[in-house]
Amino acid sequence: MEEAQTVARRGAAAAPPVPVPYPDVEGADLVRTSTGLREFDRVLGGGLVPGGVVLVGGEPGVGKSTLLLQSASSLAEAGRSVLYASGEESPAQLRLRGGRLGVRSANLLVLAETDVDGIAEAARRSRAEVLIVDSIQAVRCGELTSVPGSVGQVREAAARLVALAKSTGLPVLLVGHVTKDGAIAGPRTLEHVVDTVIQFEGDRHHAHRILRALKNRFGPSDEIGVFAMGDDGLRGIENPSEVFLAERAPGAPGSAVLATIEGSRPLLVEVQALVGERANGSPRRVTLGVDAGRVAMILAVLARRAGLDLAGRDVFVNVAGGLATTEPAADLAVALAAASSLTGRPLADRMTILGEIGLAGEIRSVARLDARLREATRLGFDAALVPAAAASASPSGIRLIPVRHLAEALEAGRVA
């Protein structure tokens, strides 16, 4: 009886929602806000969306806080009011780091707070136009007794910040830690409730950083931005292909240039392979930047369909520069790099290679061949080893070498 009365009171207090036909829905033109970092804007799909919630994840020390502090500084310099809520650093520590990055705008407001309701109230009172929370694992909800960073705390804190963003149109950026296996820490629902999930990849011992969109409701997913980390912070790299190939050793066996696609961006990267002498024990298969399962398959096809003696040999495969690629178009570059290392015969210096390898040794077509070839032409490459099924008119200045089978590709690459 009491439950029925409660339902009746709710019905009297609020009118039921009325569905609207799709053509009658008022479409608002989203005006994006630039972060001031072109590579960051590229990954976001053009900038921050009003009411959008962005989750930035990455390993400790990779540069998440540096990226967001630089973005906050650029937004503040452009006249935007930015609230930076830091739960892991004091204002003095943040000022010390900001001094190295050249942060000085008075439009950037700093708040040392871990209570999520306190952060939301400060954002409302200060009329902030962008809210940055560093990090979501440090934020707590007072009603919960669990410690900050626990599943319940992270879920509830994220839900309240998402509600704040949607009700006020305030863009919110959250920093998220990652676990040992590379996943963003906390409940999986954290990635589902936000609009955009961005992974910051890279090795703290190397200068290059890759910003990759894993999910984006307002733009393309799998888009990447490339940065270089220096003493004064992160610097966007507009021509990453040149950077990835800058230290390539010409004429070295085991080196192949792959024309890959990351998001909407074509990139040229160096695929390196090293085939060792026959091992006494179990052969080692070590991969960096490429899927280990695909490399094992490629080596098996090389042995079975092309007759290369790889059994019992150590094989190491690496994508130079720290980029990780998962697309099958890298298969042929991996195969020819391994064959080149085994035979000691280098591939042509100005030739790019791309194609998927099937279990029968056939070379399958790849998507967006024209964009890959244009990037290769721009960098001065004069030949491209491509699947015969995808070969068509090529950009001026580059010669296509169509191949149908792995054995044919090895012959064309002169590593057979």
PyMOL commands that set and color helices and strands:
alter all, ss='L'
color gray80, all
select helices_A, chain A and resi 2-13+22-24+38-44+64-77+91-101+116-125+136-138+151-168+189-193+240-244+292-305+328-343+369-378+406-412
alter helices_A, ss='H'
color red, helices_A
select strands_A, chain A and resi 53-58+82-86+108-112+130-134+172-176+196-202+208-216+224-230+233-236+255-262+265-278+285-288+313-319+351-353+356-357+363-364+383-387+399-403
alter strands_A, ss='S'
color yellow, strands_A
deselect
rebuild
show_as cartoon
